Every structure is written in structure tokens, then in C-alpha cells.
Amino acid sequence: MSDDTLLTRIERLLAEGLQTEWAHRAYTSDAVDEACRRLQALAADDLEGKLAVAGFTLEPFVDAADEDGIEQSCATCMYFERHRGFCALPQLMLPVRAQWSCILWRI
């Protein structure tokens, strides 16, 4: 499946209300490790499972408790390959849009 086709499918799933774990942010090493373990346990083609566990959203996440109000979007994540529009986190490896977000966001 091409990246464009996969991107369209992901966007459709999220727009149609796929329930994701977006509220459980992975701010600690333990939380990141747990999310990555859960992602690795999924079948390689389990797109809905990956999106759910990674807590994808169609909009950037801004933590109300963060005094700096940093916008957590794919565009500002260290795993985002800007030229390709791609998440290079080994457990995900998915095309993404710059304004999306997931719980594994890192700067």
C-alpha cells in the first residue's frame, strides 16, 4: 500500500471516530517503554491497533498543565520526517500529517 493510500486510510479512521488512548501521554521512560512494548506486540498490519495504542489525534495536543503551552504535533516531534510526512519511530513507521499528534511525541 502506498504512503498516500495509507495516509488517507489513517485520516479516515481517525475522522470516523476510532477510539485512541490520546489522554494517556507517555511523559516518563516507563510510559514510553510500555507503549512501545504494546506496539511491538501488535501484528505488523494492525493499523487500528497502532493508532489506538499510540493515541493518535487529528489535531495537535496541548497539555493544559504545561505552563509553556507547547503544541505537541507531529511537525514538532523528533521522529517526524518533514520531507516525507512520515513518523520514523520504529514501532510505528507510518505516514502522518504535520498537525497530527500521538502520545509518543518527543522534542
Stockholm file with secondary structure:
# STOCKHOLM 1.0

chainA/1-107         MSDDTLLTRIERLLAEGLQTEWAHRAYTSDAVDEACRRLQALAADDLEGKLAVAGFTLEPFVDAADEDGIEQSCATCMYFERHRGFCALPQLMLPVRAQWSCILWRI
#=GR chainA/1-107 SS CCHHHHHHHHHHHHHTTCCCCTTSCCCSHHHHHHHHHHHHHSCTTCHHHHHHHHTCBSSCEECTTCTTCCEECGGGSTTEETTTTEECCTTTCEECCTTCBCTTCCC
#=GC SS_cons         CCHHHHHHHHHHHHHTTCCCCTTSCCCSHHHHHHHHHHHHHSCTTCHHHHHHHHTCBSSCEECTTCTTCCEECGGGSTTEETTTTEECCTTTCEECCTTCBCTTCCC
//
